[in-house]
Amino acid sequence: MTASHLLVPVPIPDRVAALIGACIPPHIVEAEFDAECAAREVRRFRGPRLCVEDQADRELALAELARANKILAAHHPRLPVHPGDPW
């Protein structure tokens, strides 16, 4: 029995990451990348008072995030990225 608070994150070697990536369809990898970029953009445009251009940019980022999450959710329900998720 392991205590989860005692686990130390171990980096994945590049070869193992390449093998994992080879098993995932390319459109899913691309959607995951797009979702992470869009989530980063959404977090960048936070605040109660945004100018019109920033509001438009935030809405565009939300649309891109929704589009990428739709692809990810179709592949696996736990893959979608949310703007507040830590990496």
Distance bins in CASP14 RR format, pairs under 12 A and 6 or more apart:
PFRMAT RR
TARGET T0000
AUTHOR 0000-0000-0000
RMODE 2
METHOD distances of the structure
MODEL  1
2 8 0 0 0 0 0 1 0 0 0 0 0
9 87 0 0 0 0 0 1 0 0 0 0 0
10 16 0 0 0 0 0 1 0 0 0 0 0
11 17 0 0 0 0 1 0 0 0 0 0 0
12 18 0 0 0 0 1 0 0 0 0 0 0
12 19 0 0 0 0 1 0 0 0 0 0 0
12 20 1 0 0 1 0 0 0 0 0 0 0
12 21 0 0 0 0 0 1 0 0 0 0 0
13 19 0 0 0 0 1 0 0 0 0 0 0
13 20 0 0 0 0 0 1 0 0 0 0 0
14 20 0 0 0 0 0 1 0 0 0 0 0
14 21 0 0 0 0 0 1 0 0 0 0 0
15 21 0 0 0 0 0 1 0 0 0 0 0
15 22 0 0 0 0 0 1 0 0 0 0 0
16 22 0 0 0 0 0 1 0 0 0 0 0
16 23 0 0 0 0 0 1 0 0 0 0 0
17 23 0 0 0 0 0 1 0 0 0 0 0
17 24 0 0 0 0 0 1 0 0 0 0 0
17 29 0 0 0 0 0 1 0 0 0 0 0
18 24 0 0 0 0 0 1 0 0 0 0 0
18 29 0 0 0 0 0 1 0 0 0 0 0
20 28 0 0 0 0 0 1 0 0 0 0 0
20 29 0 0 0 0 0 1 0 0 0 0 0
21 28 0 0 0 0 1 0 0 0 0 0 0
21 29 1 0 0 1 0 0 0 0 0 0 0
21 30 0 0 0 0 0 1 0 0 0 0 0
21 32 0 0 0 0 0 1 0 0 0 0 0
21 33 0 0 0 0 0 1 0 0 0 0 0
22 29 0 0 0 0 1 0 0 0 0 0 0
23 29 0 0 0 0 0 1 0 0 0 0 0
24 30 0 0 0 0 0 1 0 0 0 0 0
24 31 0 0 0 0 0 1 0 0 0 0 0
24 32 0 0 0 0 1 0 0 0 0 0 0
24 33 0 0 0 0 0 1 0 0 0 0 0
24 72 0 0 0 0 0 1 0 0 0 0 0
24 75 0 0 0 0 1 0 0 0 0 0 0
24 76 0 0 0 0 1 0 0 0 0 0 0
24 79 0 0 0 0 1 0 0 0 0 0 0
25 31 0 0 0 0 1 0 0 0 0 0 0
25 32 0 0 0 0 0 1 0 0 0 0 0
25 71 0 0 0 0 1 0 0 0 0 0 0
25 72 0 0 0 0 0 1 0 0 0 0 0
25 74 0 0 0 0 0 1 0 0 0 0 0
25 75 1 0 0 1 0 0 0 0 0 0 0
25 76 0 0 0 0 0 1 0 0 0 0 0
25 79 0 0 0 0 0 1 0 0 0 0 0
26 32 0 0 0 0 0 1 0 0 0 0 0
26 33 0 0 0 0 0 1 0 0 0 0 0
26 71 0 0 0 0 0 1 0 0 0 0 0
26 75 0 0 0 0 0 1 0 0 0 0 0
27 33 0 0 0 0 0 1 0 0 0 0 0
27 34 0 0 0 0 0 1 0 0 0 0 0
27 68 0 0 0 0 0 1 0 0 0 0 0
27 70 0 0 0 0 0 1 0 0 0 0 0
27 71 1 0 0 1 0 0 0 0 0 0 0
27 72 0 0 0 0 0 1 0 0 0 0 0
27 74 0 0 0 0 0 1 0 0 0 0 0
27 75 0 0 0 0 1 0 0 0 0 0 0
28 34 0 0 0 0 0 1 0 0 0 0 0
28 35 0 0 0 0 0 1 0 0 0 0 0
28 68 0 0 0 0 1 0 0 0 0 0 0
28 69 0 0 0 0 0 1 0 0 0 0 0
28 70 0 0 0 0 0 1 0 0 0 0 0
28 71 1 0 0 1 0 0 0 0 0 0 0
28 72 1 0 0 1 0 0 0 0 0 0 0
28 73 0 0 0 0 0 1 0 0 0 0 0
28 74 0 0 0 0 1 0 0 0 0 0 0
28 75 1 0 1 0 0 0 0 0 0 0 0
28 76 0 0 0 0 1 0 0 0 0 0 0
28 79 1 0 0 1 0 0 0 0 0 0 0
28 80 0 0 0 0 0 1 0 0 0 0 0
29 35 0 0 0 0 0 1 0 0 0 0 0
29 36 0 0 0 0 0 1 0 0 0 0 0
29 68 0 0 0 0 0 1 0 0 0 0 0
29 71 0 0 0 0 0 1 0 0 0 0 0
29 72 0 0 0 0 0 1 0 0 0 0 0
29 75 0 0 0 0 0 1 0 0 0 0 0
29 79 0 0 0 0 0 1 0 0 0 0 0
30 36 0 0 0 0 0 1 0 0 0 0 0
30 37 0 0 0 0 0 1 0 0 0 0 0
30 67 0 0 0 0 0 1 0 0 0 0 0
30 68 0 0 0 0 1 0 0 0 0 0 0
30 71 0 0 0 0 1 0 0 0 0 0 0
30 72 0 0 0 0 0 1 0 0 0 0 0
30 75 0 0 0 0 0 1 0 0 0 0 0
31 37 0 0 0 0 0 1 0 0 0 0 0
31 38 0 0 0 0 0 1 0 0 0 0 0
31 64 0 0 0 0 0 1 0 0 0 0 0
31 65 0 0 0 0 0 1 0 0 0 0 0
31 66 0 0 0 0 0 1 0 0 0 0 0
31 67 0 0 0 0 1 0 0 0 0 0 0
31 68 1 0 1 0 0 0 0 0 0 0 0
31 69 0 0 0 0 1 0 0 0 0 0 0
31 70 0 0 0 0 1 0 0 0 0 0 0
31 71 1 1 0 0 0 0 0 0 0 0 0
31 72 1 0 1 0 0 0 0 0 0 0 0
31 73 0 0 0 0 1 0 0 0 0 0 0
31 74 0 0 0 0 1 0 0 0 0 0 0
31 75 1 0 0 1 0 0 0 0 0 0 0
31 76 0 0 0 0 0 1 0 0 0 0 0
31 79 0 0 0 0 1 0 0 0 0 0 0
31 80 0 0 0 0 1 0 0 0 0 0 0
31 81 0 0 0 0 1 0 0 0 0 0 0
32 38 0 0 0 0 0 1 0 0 0 0 0
32 39 0 0 0 0 0 1 0 0 0 0 0
32 65 0 0 0 0 0 1 0 0 0 0 0
32 68 1 0 0 1 0 0 0 0 0 0 0
32 69 0 0 0 0 1 0 0 0 0 0 0
32 71 0 0 0 0 1 0 0 0 0 0 0
32 72 1 0 0 1 0 0 0 0 0 0 0
32 73 0 0 0 0 0 1 0 0 0 0 0
32 75 0 0 0 0 1 0 0 0 0 0 0
32 76 0 0 0 0 0 1 0 0 0 0 0
32 79 1 0 0 1 0 0 0 0 0 0 0
32 80 0 0 0 0 1 0 0 0 0 0 0
32 81 1 0 0 1 0 0 0 0 0 0 0
32 87 0 0 0 0 0 1 0 0 0 0 0
33 39 0 0 0 0 0 1 0 0 0 0 0
33 40 0 0 0 0 0 1 0 0 0 0 0
33 64 0 0 0 0 0 1 0 0 0 0 0
33 68 0 0 0 0 1 0 0 0 0 0 0
33 71 0 0 0 0 0 1 0 0 0 0 0
33 72 0 0 0 0 0 1 0 0 0 0 0
33 81 0 0 0 0 1 0 0 0 0 0 0
34 40 0 0 0 0 0 1 0 0 0 0 0
34 41 0 0 0 0 0 1 0 0 0 0 0
34 61 0 0 0 0 0 1 0 0 0 0 0
34 63 0 0 0 0 0 1 0 0 0 0 0
34 64 1 0 0 1 0 0 0 0 0 0 0
34 65 0 0 0 0 1 0 0 0 0 0 0
34 66 0 0 0 0 0 1 0 0 0 0 0
34 67 1 0 0 1 0 0 0 0 0 0 0
34 68 1 0 1 0 0 0 0 0 0 0 0
34 69 0 0 0 0 1 0 0 0 0 0 0
34 70 0 0 0 0 0 1 0 0 0 0 0
34 71 0 0 0 0 1 0 0 0 0 0 0
34 72 0 0 0 0 1 0 0 0 0 0 0
34 80 0 0 0 0 0 1 0 0 0 0 0
34 81 0 0 0 0 1 0 0 0 0 0 0
35 41 0 0 0 0 0 1 0 0 0 0 0
35 42 0 0 0 0 0 1 0 0 0 0 0
35 61 0 0 0 0 0 1 0 0 0 0 0
35 62 0 0 0 0 0 1 0 0 0 0 0
35 63 0 0 0 0 0 1 0 0 0 0 0
35 64 0 0 0 0 1 0 0 0 0 0 0
35 65 1 0 1 0 0 0 0 0 0 0 0
35 66 0 0 0 0 1 0 0 0 0 0 0
35 67 0 0 0 0 1 0 0 0 0 0 0
35 68 1 1 0 0 0 0 0 0 0 0 0
35 69 1 0 1 0 0 0 0 0 0 0 0
35 70 0 0 0 0 1 0 0 0 0 0 0
35 71 0 0 0 0 1 0 0 0 0 0 0
35 72 1 0 0 1 0 0 0 0 0 0 0
35 73 0 0 0 0 0 1 0 0 0 0 0
35 75 0 0 0 0 0 1 0 0 0 0 0
35 79 0 0 0 0 1 0 0 0 0 0 0
35 80 1 0 0 1 0 0 0 0 0 0 0
35 81 1 1 0 0 0 0 0 0 0 0 0
35 82 0 0 0 0 1 0 0 0 0 0 0
35 83 0 0 0 0 1 0 0 0 0 0 0
35 85 0 0 0 0 1 0 0 0 0 0 0
35 87 0 0 0 0 0 1 0 0 0 0 0
36 42 0 0 0 0 0 1 0 0 0 0 0
36 43 0 0 0 0 0 1 0 0 0 0 0
36 61 0 0 0 0 0 1 0 0 0 0 0
36 64 0 0 0 0 0 1 0 0 0 0 0
36 65 0 0 0 0 1 0 0 0 0 0 0
36 68 0 0 0 0 1 0 0 0 0 0 0
36 69 0 0 0 0 0 1 0 0 0 0 0
36 72 0 0 0 0 0 1 0 0 0 0 0
36 79 0 0 0 0 0 1 0 0 0 0 0
36 80 0 0 0 0 0 1 0 0 0 0 0
36 81 1 0 1 0 0 0 0 0 0 0 0
36 82 0 0 0 0 0 1 0 0 0 0 0
36 83 0 0 0 0 0 1 0 0 0 0 0
36 84 0 0 0 0 0 1 0 0 0 0 0
36 85 0 0 0 0 1 0 0 0 0 0 0
36 86 0 0 0 0 0 1 0 0 0 0 0
36 87 1 0 0 1 0 0 0 0 0 0 0
37 43 0 0 0 0 0 1 0 0 0 0 0
37 44 0 0 0 0 0 1 0 0 0 0 0
37 60 0 0 0 0 0 1 0 0 0 0 0
37 61 0 0 0 0 1 0 0 0 0 0 0
37 64 1 0 0 1 0 0 0 0 0 0 0
37 65 0 0 0 0 1 0 0 0 0 0 0
37 67 0 0 0 0 0 1 0 0 0 0 0
37 68 0 0 0 0 1 0 0 0 0 0 0
37 81 0 0 0 0 1 0 0 0 0 0 0
37 83 0 0 0 0 0 1 0 0 0 0 0
38 44 0 0 0 0 0 1 0 0 0 0 0
38 45 0 0 0 0 0 1 0 0 0 0 0
38 57 0 0 0 0 0 1 0 0 0 0 0
38 58 0 0 0 0 0 1 0 0 0 0 0
38 59 0 0 0 0 0 1 0 0 0 0 0
38 60 0 0 0 0 1 0 0 0 0 0 0
38 61 1 0 1 0 0 0 0 0 0 0 0
38 62 1 0 0 1 0 0 0 0 0 0 0
38 63 0 0 0 0 1 0 0 0 0 0 0
38 64 1 0 1 0 0 0 0 0 0 0 0
38 65 1 1 0 0 0 0 0 0 0 0 0
38 66 0 0 0 0 1 0 0 0 0 0 0
38 67 0 0 0 0 1 0 0 0 0 0 0
38 68 1 0 0 1 0 0 0 0 0 0 0
38 69 0 0 0 0 1 0 0 0 0 0 0
38 72 0 0 0 0 0 1 0 0 0 0 0
38 80 0 0 0 0 0 1 0 0 0 0 0
38 81 1 0 0 1 0 0 0 0 0 0 0
38 82 0 0 0 0 0 1 0 0 0 0 0
38 83 0 0 0 0 1 0 0 0 0 0 0
39 45 0 0 0 0 0 1 0 0 0 0 0
39 46 0 0 0 0 0 1 0 0 0 0 0
39 58 0 0 0 0 0 1 0 0 0 0 0
39 61 0 0 0 0 1 0 0 0 0 0 0
39 62 0 0 0 0 1 0 0 0 0 0 0
39 64 0 0 0 0 1 0 0 0 0 0 0
39 65 1 0 1 0 0 0 0 0 0 0 0
39 66 0 0 0 0 0 1 0 0 0 0 0
39 68 0 0 0 0 1 0 0 0 0 0 0
39 69 0 0 0 0 1 0 0 0 0 0 0
39 72 0 0 0 0 0 1 0 0 0 0 0
39 80 0 0 0 0 1 0 0 0 0 0 0
39 81 1 0 1 0 0 0 0 0 0 0 0
39 82 1 0 0 1 0 0 0 0 0 0 0
39 83 1 0 1 0 0 0 0 0 0 0 0
39 84 1 0 0 1 0 0 0 0 0 0 0
39 85 1 0 0 1 0 0 0 0 0 0 0
39 86 0 0 0 0 0 1 0 0 0 0 0
39 87 0 0 0 0 1 0 0 0 0 0 0
40 46 0 0 0 0 0 1 0 0 0 0 0
40 61 0 0 0 0 1 0 0 0 0 0 0
40 64 0 0 0 0 0 1 0 0 0 0 0
40 65 0 0 0 0 1 0 0 0 0 0 0
40 81 0 0 0 0 1 0 0 0 0 0 0
40 82 0 0 0 0 0 1 0 0 0 0 0
40 83 0 0 0 0 1 0 0 0 0 0 0
40 84 0 0 0 0 0 1 0 0 0 0 0
40 85 0 0 0 0 0 1 0 0 0 0 0
40 87 0 0 0 0 1 0 0 0 0 0 0
41 54 0 0 0 0 0 1 0 0 0 0 0
41 57 1 0 0 1 0 0 0 0 0 0 0
41 58 1 0 0 1 0 0 0 0 0 0 0
41 59 0 0 0 0 0 1 0 0 0 0 0
41 60 0 0 0 0 1 0 0 0 0 0 0
41 61 1 1 0 0 0 0 0 0 0 0 0
41 62 0 0 0 0 1 0 0 0 0 0 0
41 63 0 0 0 0 0 1 0 0 0 0 0
41 64 1 0 0 1 0 0 0 0 0 0 0
41 65 0 0 0 0 1 0 0 0 0 0 0
41 68 0 0 0 0 0 1 0 0 0 0 0
41 81 0 0 0 0 0 1 0 0 0 0 0
41 83 0 0 0 0 1 0 0 0 0 0 0
42 50 0 0 0 0 0 1 0 0 0 0 0
42 54 0 0 0 0 0 1 0 0 0 0 0
42 55 0 0 0 0 0 1 0 0 0 0 0
42 57 0 0 0 0 1 0 0 0 0 0 0
42 58 1 0 0 1 0 0 0 0 0 0 0
42 59 0 0 0 0 1 0 0 0 0 0 0
42 60 0 0 0 0 1 0 0 0 0 0 0
42 61 1 0 1 0 0 0 0 0 0 0 0
42 62 1 0 1 0 0 0 0 0 0 0 0
42 63 0 0 0 0 0 1 0 0 0 0 0
42 64 0 0 0 0 1 0 0 0 0 0 0
42 65 1 0 0 1 0 0 0 0 0 0 0
42 66 0 0 0 0 0 1 0 0 0 0 0
42 68 0 0 0 0 0 1 0 0 0 0 0
42 69 0 0 0 0 0 1 0 0 0 0 0
42 81 0 0 0 0 1 0 0 0 0 0 0
42 82 0 0 0 0 1 0 0 0 0 0 0
42 83 1 0 1 0 0 0 0 0 0 0 0
42 84 0 0 0 0 1 0 0 0 0 0 0
42 85 0 0 0 0 0 1 0 0 0 0 0
43 58 0 0 0 0 1 0 0 0 0 0 0
43 61 0 0 0 0 1 0 0 0 0 0 0
43 62 0 0 0 0 0 1 0 0 0 0 0
43 65 0 0 0 0 0 1 0 0 0 0 0
43 81 0 0 0 0 0 1 0 0 0 0 0
43 82 0 0 0 0 0 1 0 0 0 0 0
43 83 1 0 1 0 0 0 0 0 0 0 0
43 84 1 0 0 1 0 0 0 0 0 0 0
43 85 0 0 0 0 1 0 0 0 0 0 0
43 86 0 0 0 0 0 1 0 0 0 0 0
43 87 0 0 0 0 0 1 0 0 0 0 0
44 50 0 0 0 0 0 1 0 0 0 0 0
44 54 0 0 0 0 1 0 0 0 0 0 0
44 57 0 0 0 0 1 0 0 0 0 0 0
44 58 0 0 0 0 1 0 0 0 0 0 0
44 61 0 0 0 0 1 0 0 0 0 0 0
44 83 0 0 0 0 1 0 0 0 0 0 0
45 51 0 0 0 0 0 1 0 0 0 0 0
45 53 0 0 0 0 1 0 0 0 0 0 0
45 54 1 0 1 0 0 0 0 0 0 0 0
45 55 1 0 0 1 0 0 0 0 0 0 0
45 56 0 0 0 0 1 0 0 0 0 0 0
45 57 1 0 1 0 0 0 0 0 0 0 0
45 58 1 1 0 0 0 0 0 0 0 0 0
45 59 0 0 0 0 1 0 0 0 0 0 0
45 60 0 0 0 0 1 0 0 0 0 0 0
45 61 1 0 0 1 0 0 0 0 0 0 0
45 62 0 0 0 0 1 0 0 0 0 0 0
45 65 0 0 0 0 0 1 0 0 0 0 0
45 83 0 0 0 0 1 0 0 0 0 0 0
46 54 0 0 0 0 1 0 0 0 0 0 0
46 55 0 0 0 0 0 1 0 0 0 0 0
46 58 0 0 0 0 1 0 0 0 0 0 0
46 61 0 0 0 0 0 1 0 0 0 0 0
46 83 0 0 0 0 1 0 0 0 0 0 0
46 84 0 0 0 0 0 1 0 0 0 0 0
47 54 0 0 0 0 1 0 0 0 0 0 0
47 55 0 0 0 0 0 1 0 0 0 0 0
47 58 0 0 0 0 1 0 0 0 0 0 0
48 54 0 0 0 0 0 1 0 0 0 0 0
48 55 0 0 0 0 0 1 0 0 0 0 0
49 55 0 0 0 0 1 0 0 0 0 0 0
50 56 0 0 0 0 1 0 0 0 0 0 0
50 57 0 0 0 0 1 0 0 0 0 0 0
50 58 1 0 0 1 0 0 0 0 0 0 0
50 59 0 0 0 0 0 1 0 0 0 0 0
50 61 0 0 0 0 0 1 0 0 0 0 0
51 57 0 0 0 0 1 0 0 0 0 0 0
51 58 0 0 0 0 0 1 0 0 0 0 0
52 58 0 0 0 0 0 1 0 0 0 0 0
52 59 0 0 0 0 0 1 0 0 0 0 0
53 59 0 0 0 0 0 1 0 0 0 0 0
53 60 0 0 0 0 0 1 0 0 0 0 0
54 60 0 0 0 0 0 1 0 0 0 0 0
54 61 0 0 0 0 0 1 0 0 0 0 0
55 61 0 0 0 0 0 1 0 0 0 0 0
55 62 0 0 0 0 0 1 0 0 0 0 0
56 62 0 0 0 0 0 1 0 0 0 0 0
56 63 0 0 0 0 0 1 0 0 0 0 0
57 63 0 0 0 0 0 1 0 0 0 0 0
57 64 0 0 0 0 0 1 0 0 0 0 0
58 64 0 0 0 0 0 1 0 0 0 0 0
58 65 0 0 0 0 0 1 0 0 0 0 0
58 83 0 0 0 0 0 1 0 0 0 0 0
59 65 0 0 0 0 0 1 0 0 0 0 0
59 66 0 0 0 0 0 1 0 0 0 0 0
60 66 0 0 0 0 0 1 0 0 0 0 0
60 67 0 0 0 0 0 1 0 0 0 0 0
61 67 0 0 0 0 0 1 0 0 0 0 0
61 68 0 0 0 0 0 1 0 0 0 0 0
61 81 0 0 0 0 0 1 0 0 0 0 0
61 83 0 0 0 0 1 0 0 0 0 0 0
62 68 0 0 0 0 0 1 0 0 0 0 0
62 69 0 0 0 0 0 1 0 0 0 0 0
62 82 0 0 0 0 0 1 0 0 0 0 0
62 83 0 0 0 0 1 0 0 0 0 0 0
63 69 0 0 0 0 0 1 0 0 0 0 0
63 70 0 0 0 0 0 1 0 0 0 0 0
64 70 0 0 0 0 0 1 0 0 0 0 0
64 71 0 0 0 0 0 1 0 0 0 0 0
64 81 0 0 0 0 0 1 0 0 0 0 0
64 83 0 0 0 0 0 1 0 0 0 0 0
65 71 0 0 0 0 0 1 0 0 0 0 0
65 72 0 0 0 0 0 1 0 0 0 0 0
65 73 0 0 0 0 0 1 0 0 0 0 0
65 80 0 0 0 0 1 0 0 0 0 0 0
65 81 1 0 0 1 0 0 0 0 0 0 0
65 82 0 0 0 0 1 0 0 0 0 0 0
65 83 1 0 0 1 0 0 0 0 0 0 0
65 84 0 0 0 0 0 1 0 0 0 0 0
65 85 0 0 0 0 0 1 0 0 0 0 0
66 72 0 0 0 0 0 1 0 0 0 0 0
66 73 0 0 0 0 0 1 0 0 0 0 0
66 80 0 0 0 0 1 0 0 0 0 0 0
66 81 0 0 0 0 0 1 0 0 0 0 0
66 82 0 0 0 0 0 1 0 0 0 0 0
66 83 0 0 0 0 0 1 0 0 0 0 0
67 73 0 0 0 0 0 1 0 0 0 0 0
67 74 0 0 0 0 0 1 0 0 0 0 0
67 80 0 0 0 0 0 1 0 0 0 0 0
67 81 0 0 0 0 0 1 0 0 0 0 0
68 74 0 0 0 0 0 1 0 0 0 0 0
68 75 0 0 0 0 0 1 0 0 0 0 0
68 79 0 0 0 0 1 0 0 0 0 0 0
68 80 0 0 0 0 1 0 0 0 0 0 0
68 81 1 0 0 1 0 0 0 0 0 0 0
68 82 0 0 0 0 0 1 0 0 0 0 0
69 75 0 0 0 0 0 1 0 0 0 0 0
69 76 0 0 0 0 0 1 0 0 0 0 0
69 77 0 0 0 0 0 1 0 0 0 0 0
69 78 0 0 0 0 0 1 0 0 0 0 0
69 79 0 0 0 0 1 0 0 0 0 0 0
69 80 1 1 0 0 0 0 0 0 0 0 0
69 81 1 0 0 1 0 0 0 0 0 0 0
69 82 0 0 0 0 1 0 0 0 0 0 0
69 83 0 0 0 0 0 1 0 0 0 0 0
69 85 0 0 0 0 0 1 0 0 0 0 0
70 77 0 0 0 0 0 1 0 0 0 0 0
70 79 0 0 0 0 0 1 0 0 0 0 0
70 80 0 0 0 0 1 0 0 0 0 0 0
70 81 0 0 0 0 0 1 0 0 0 0 0
71 79 0 0 0 0 1 0 0 0 0 0 0
71 80 0 0 0 0 1 0 0 0 0 0 0
71 81 0 0 0 0 0 1 0 0 0 0 0
72 78 0 0 0 0 1 0 0 0 0 0 0
72 79 1 1 0 0 0 0 0 0 0 0 0
72 80 1 0 1 0 0 0 0 0 0 0 0
72 81 1 0 0 1 0 0 0 0 0 0 0
72 82 0 0 0 0 0 1 0 0 0 0 0
73 79 1 0 0 1 0 0 0 0 0 0 0
73 80 1 0 1 0 0 0 0 0 0 0 0
73 81 0 0 0 0 0 1 0 0 0 0 0
73 82 0 0 0 0 0 1 0 0 0 0 0
74 80 0 0 0 0 1 0 0 0 0 0 0
78 85 0 0 0 0 0 1 0 0 0 0 0
79 85 0 0 0 0 0 1 0 0 0 0 0
81 87 0 0 0 0 1 0 0 0 0 0 0
END
